[in-house]
């Protein structure tokens, strides 16, 4: 860049450059390019720069908050200017939905209690409790080939890499990078993402792969004879231990059978609103210590039942004699 700054020396004018251009400018550019490629390679192959990324991510969090501020102000303005009639309608709808959910919750409590008693009889481990944290999206990856978003919860809120993320409809993705006050989420639609699923109707297992579009997933290596139909609900199977079992993932959209090929082509539509959801839930599983305590408690219950049963059998044998 050259600035035309006239400097008068008698009757002559000279041009003064802002940036010094020396004979070694090409070598400097080459050196910077080599260093950039070297840093990219080290960051991709090793973990040496994870701490640097963590610090930079925490430092840039206020910038992300500021970029999200205009949207927040617009939403707040819409909320305070909402008409009274619309608020009344929303309140009535929420009351009706609350009544329906309360009825379901009552039935759910009965089912959970019955399930607990059955698990005790079968000497199985207790149901793994899960807690959730509500997070808000504050950023979206500008790269169209990378389906990633940024949420406003980080390590300060006990968010960890690998944590499952949901919205009100189904599975959204998982945490892949955490800083102090924010975290990066990889969506299930990303081409590098895979999630173990099963058909809710019959338990047929498969792997749902992201296809690079928000409205389609593909099931990998589904046998041509597998019992999968259009409209089947796919839920997380829990295999691999990354995603909790039972959460909706997608609905089967198409099943294509090609004669002569061993696998069918099955596509599905994600249940979650991947490109519209603003609030998400971060799922935290019960700690391993709590799991062991639950298993130990069930084992103690089973042992006590076995002892009681043995005592009863001994008493019956004595009476018979």
Secondary structure per residue as TSV (DSSP state, phi and psi in degrees):
chain	resnum	aa	ss	phi	psi
A	1	X	-	360.0	135.2
A	2	X	-	-124.1	129.6
A	3	X	-	-103.2	131.4
A	4	X	-	-87.8	92.4
A	5	X	-	-110.7	105.2
A	6	X	-	-74.2	130.0
A	7	X	E	-123.3	122.7
A	8	X	E	-92.2	125.4
A	9	X	E	-123.6	91.6
A	10	X	T	70.8	-109.0
A	11	X	T	-111.7	3.9
A	12	X	E	-104.9	150.8
A	13	X	E	-122.1	144.6
A	14	X	E	-126.2	157.4
A	15	X	-	-105.5	130.2
A	16	X	-	-113.0	126.3
A	17	X	-	-85.7	146.7
A	18	X	S	-78.0	-47.4
A	19	X	S	-101.2	132.1
A	20	X	-	-74.3	129.0
A	21	X	-	-114.1	104.8
A	22	X	-	-101.3	178.6
A	23	X	T	-71.6	-14.0
A	24	X	T	-101.0	16.8
A	25	X	H	-64.7	-38.9
A	26	X	H	-64.7	-38.5
A	27	X	H	-67.9	-37.5
A	28	X	H	-63.9	-42.5
A	29	X	H	-62.3	-41.1
A	30	X	H	-64.1	-40.6
A	31	X	H	-64.3	-43.9
A	32	X	H	-63.8	-39.7
A	33	X	H	-63.3	-43.2
A	34	X	H	-63.7	-43.9
A	35	X	H	-62.8	-38.9
A	36	X	H	-63.9	-45.5
A	37	X	H	-63.4	-37.6
A	38	X	H	-65.3	-42.0
A	39	X	H	-65.5	-39.1
A	40	X	H	-62.6	-42.3
A	41	X	H	-65.3	-44.0
A	42	X	H	-64.5	-40.4
A	43	X	H	-67.2	-32.9
A	44	X	H	-78.3	-36.3
A	45	X	H	-97.3	-24.3
A	46	X	-	-128.3	173.8
A	47	X	S	-107.9	18.5
A	48	X	T	-67.1	-28.8
A	49	X	T	-99.7	8.4
A	50	X	H	-61.7	-41.5
A	51	X	H	-66.1	-38.6
A	52	X	H	-64.3	-42.9
A	53	X	H	-63.1	-38.4
A	54	X	H	-62.5	-45.4
A	55	X	H	-65.9	-44.0
A	56	X	H	-65.4	-38.7
A	57	X	H	-62.7	-40.6
A	58	X	H	-67.5	-37.5
A	59	X	H	-69.8	-30.5
A	60	X	T	-88.0	-3.2
A	61	X	H	-58.6	-44.4
A	62	X	H	-58.4	-33.2
A	63	X	H	-65.1	-41.2
A	64	X	H	-64.6	-40.4
A	65	X	H	-62.7	-42.0
A	66	X	H	-66.3	-37.3
A	67	X	H	-67.7	-26.0
A	68	X	H	-88.1	-7.5
A	69	X	H	-63.0	-44.3
A	70	X	H	-58.9	-39.7
A	71	X	H	-64.6	-41.1
A	72	X	H	-62.9	-40.3
A	73	X	H	-65.4	-40.3
A	74	X	H	-63.8	-43.1
A	75	X	H	-63.8	-41.1
A	76	X	H	-64.7	-38.5
A	77	X	H	-64.8	-41.5
A	78	X	H	-62.8	-37.6
A	79	X	H	-67.2	-42.4
A	80	X	H	-78.4	-14.4
A	81	X	T	-102.4	9.0
A	82	X	-	-67.7	139.4
A	83	X	-	-71.6	156.9
A	84	X	H	-64.4	-39.0
A	85	X	H	-61.7	-41.6
A	86	X	H	-66.2	-38.8
A	87	X	H	-63.2	-39.6
A	88	X	H	-63.9	-42.9
A	89	X	H	-62.3	-43.3
A	90	X	H	-63.4	-40.2
A	91	X	H	-64.0	-43.6
A	92	X	H	-63.3	-41.4
A	93	X	H	-65.2	-39.9
A	94	X	H	-68.5	-35.5
A	95	X	H	-64.2	-43.4
A	96	X	H	-63.4	-42.2
A	97	X	H	-65.6	-35.9
A	98	X	H	-64.5	-39.0
A	99	X	H	-63.6	-42.8
A	100	X	H	-63.1	-43.8
A	101	X	H	-67.4	-35.5
A	102	X	H	-63.1	-41.2
A	103	X	H	-62.6	-43.3
A	104	X	H	-64.5	-37.5
A	105	X	H	-64.7	-37.8
A	106	X	H	-63.2	-44.2
A	107	X	H	-66.8	-36.9
A	108	X	H	-63.9	-39.3
A	109	X	H	-61.7	-40.5
A	110	X	H	-64.6	-43.5
A	111	X	H	-64.4	-41.2
A	112	X	H	-64.0	-41.3
A	113	X	H	-63.9	-43.9
A	114	X	H	-63.7	-40.6
A	115	X	H	-63.9	-39.7
A	116	X	H	-61.7	-41.8
A	117	X	H	-65.3	-38.4
A	118	X	H	-65.8	-39.1
A	119	X	H	-65.7	-37.2
A	120	X	H	-64.2	-39.3
A	121	X	H	-65.9	-34.1
A	122	X	T	-88.9	2.0
A	123	X	T	58.0	38.5
A	124	X	-	-96.9	163.7
A	125	X	-	-70.9	154.0
A	126	X	-	-69.9	164.6
A	127	X	-	-65.1	132.5
A	128	X	-	-76.4	118.5
A	129	X	-	-76.0	150.0
A	130	X	E	-132.7	138.5
A	131	X	E	-113.0	154.9
A	132	X	E	-126.6	153.5
A	133	X	E	-125.6	137.8
A	134	X	E	-89.8	130.5
A	135	X	E	-130.9	157.9
A	136	X	E	-120.1	140.6
A	137	X	E	-71.3	132.2
A	138	X	E	-123.8	-0.7
A	139	X	E	-166.4	152.7
A	140	X	E	-131.7	139.7
A	141	X	-	-64.9	129.1
A	142	X	S	-74.6	-12.3
A	143	X	-	-77.7	118.1
A	144	X	T	-66.9	-16.0
A	145	X	T	-95.7	0.3
A	146	X	-	-124.6	110.9
A	147	X	-	-90.7	87.9
A	148	X	E	-135.9	147.1
A	149	X	E	-133.0	164.7
A	150	X	E	-118.5	132.9
A	151	X	E	-113.3	162.3
A	152	X	S	-92.6	29.9
A	153	X	-	-126.2	135.1
A	154	X	-	-132.8	-154.1
A	155	X	G	-64.2	-24.4
A	156	X	G	-66.3	-21.0
A	157	X	G	-104.7	20.0
A	158	X	T	64.2	30.3
A	159	X	-	-80.1	141.2
A	160	X	-	-135.2	158.5
A	161	X	T	-66.7	134.1
A	162	X	T	95.5	-3.4
A	163	X	-	-69.8	136.1
A	164	X	E	-75.6	145.6
A	165	X	E	-125.0	131.8
A	166	X	E	-125.5	164.1
A	167	X	-	-123.1	-164.8
A	168	X	S	-71.1	-10.0
A	169	X	S	-112.5	-28.4
A	170	X	S	173.6	-164.7
A	171	X	E	-71.8	131.7
A	172	X	E	-100.4	-46.2
A	173	X	E	168.3	-149.4
A	174	X	E	-145.9	155.4
A	175	X	E	-74.3	130.1
A	176	X	E	-117.4	-15.4
A	177	X	E	-153.8	134.9
A	178	X	E	-127.8	134.0
A	179	X	-	-117.7	-171.0
A	180	X	S	-64.5	-43.8
A	181	X	S	-123.5	10.7
A	182	X	-	-153.3	166.5
A	183	X	E	-148.3	153.3
A	184	X	E	-105.7	133.2
A	185	X	E	-111.9	130.6
A	186	X	E	-94.4	119.3
A	187	X	E	-76.6	154.5
A	188	X	T	-68.0	-15.6
A	189	X	T	-84.0	-8.2
A	190	X	S	-65.5	143.7
A	191	X	T	-66.0	-15.6
A	192	X	T	-98.6	4.2
A	193	X	-	-102.3	145.2
A	194	X	E	-143.6	141.8
A	195	X	E	-136.5	129.9
A	196	X	E	-69.9	130.1
A	197	X	E	-131.8	169.8
A	198	X	E	-145.8	152.5
A	199	X	E	-73.1	124.7
A	200	X	T	-65.4	-24.1
A	201	X	T	-74.9	-39.6
A	202	X	T	-136.3	-1.4
A	203	X	-	84.2	8.1
A	204	X	-	-63.4	128.2
A	205	X	E	-95.4	152.0
A	206	X	E	-161.3	176.8
A	207	X	E	-118.8	122.1
A	208	X	E	-93.1	119.9
A	209	X	E	-104.6	141.1
A	210	X	E	-72.1	142.4
A	211	X	-	-109.9	5.4
A	212	X	S	88.6	2.5
A	213	X	S	-126.8	150.2
A	214	X	T	-73.0	-17.7
A	215	X	T	-110.3	14.8
A	216	X	-	-152.6	135.1
A	217	X	E	-120.6	161.6
A	218	X	E	-129.9	135.5
A	219	X	E	-88.0	128.2
A	220	X	E	-90.0	137.7
A	221	X	E	52.5	49.8
A	222	X	E	-85.9	121.5
A	223	X	E	-57.0	146.7
A	224	X	T	-63.7	-23.1
A	225	X	T	-95.9	5.2
A	226	X	-	-66.0	143.0
A	227	X	-	-84.2	80.0
A	228	X	-	-128.1	130.1
A	229	X	-	-123.9	158.1
A	230	X	T	-62.9	132.1
A	231	X	T	97.8	-9.4
A	232	X	-	-64.4	140.8
A	233	X	E	-87.6	129.0
A	234	X	E	-101.4	126.9
A	235	X	E	-120.0	159.5
A	236	X	E	-66.0	134.9
A	237	X	-	-87.6	-19.9
A	238	X	-	85.7	-5.1
A	239	X	T	-66.7	139.2
A	240	X	T	92.5	-18.0
A	241	X	S	75.9	6.0
A	242	X	S	-85.8	-45.3
A	243	X	S	-109.8	136.7
A	244	X	-	-63.8	146.2
A	245	X	T	-75.5	152.3
A	246	X	T	95.1	-2.2
A	247	X	-	-88.7	137.4
A	248	X	E	-61.3	137.4
A	249	X	E	-116.1	-51.3
A	250	X	E	-161.5	170.2
A	251	X	E	-119.2	133.0
A	252	X	E	-62.5	126.0
A	253	X	E	-101.9	-34.1
A	254	X	E	-155.2	147.6
A	255	X	E	-132.4	116.2
A	256	X	E	-115.9	126.2
A	257	X	-	-106.8	123.8
A	258	X	-	-108.4	113.2
A	259	X	T	-56.6	134.0
A	260	X	T	94.9	-11.3
A	261	X	-	-107.7	141.9
A	262	X	S	-76.4	-18.4
A	263	X	E	-119.0	144.6
A	264	X	E	-91.9	155.1
A	265	X	E	-98.6	114.4
A	266	X	E	-120.6	125.6
A	267	X	E	-115.4	155.1
A	268	X	E	-141.9	155.4
A	269	X	E	-104.4	123.8
A	270	X	E	-58.5	143.4
A	271	X	S	-77.2	-36.5
A	272	X	S	-71.7	150.2
A	273	X	-	-87.7	82.3
A	274	X	T	-64.9	-32.5
A	275	X	T	-106.6	13.5
A	276	X	T	-132.3	-24.9
A	277	X	-	-65.0	138.5
A	278	X	-	-112.6	-32.4
A	279	X	E	-107.5	134.7
A	280	X	E	-131.3	166.2
A	281	X	E	-114.9	132.9
A	282	X	E	-101.4	120.6
A	283	X	E	-92.4	127.7
A	284	X	E	-117.0	119.6
A	285	X	E	-74.4	163.6
A	286	X	-	-65.5	145.3
A	287	X	-	-64.8	157.6
A	288	X	H	-62.8	-34.7
A	289	X	H	-63.4	-41.3
A	290	X	H	-66.3	-37.8
A	291	X	H	-61.6	-45.3
A	292	X	H	-63.1	-38.7
A	293	X	H	-63.1	-41.1
A	294	X	H	-64.4	-42.1
A	295	X	H	-65.1	-42.2
A	296	X	H	-62.1	-40.2
A	297	X	H	-62.5	-42.3
A	298	X	H	-66.4	-37.6
A	299	X	H	-65.0	-40.6
A	300	X	H	-63.9	-40.9
A	301	X	H	-61.5	-42.4
A	302	X	H	-65.7	-40.4
A	303	X	H	-64.1	-41.7
A	304	X	H	-63.9	-39.1
A	305	X	H	-66.0	-39.0
A	306	X	H	-64.2	-42.0
A	307	X	H	-63.4	-43.0
A	308	X	H	-62.7	-40.5
A	309	X	H	-66.8	-39.6
A	310	X	H	-65.1	-40.5
A	311	X	H	-62.8	-39.2
A	312	X	H	-65.7	-39.5
A	313	X	H	-67.1	-39.4
A	314	X	H	-63.0	-40.8
A	315	X	H	-64.1	-41.1
A	316	X	H	-65.0	-38.5
A	317	X	H	-65.6	-39.5
A	318	X	H	-64.6	-39.8
A	319	X	H	-66.5	-36.5
A	320	X	H	-66.6	-41.1
A	321	X	-	-66.3	360.0
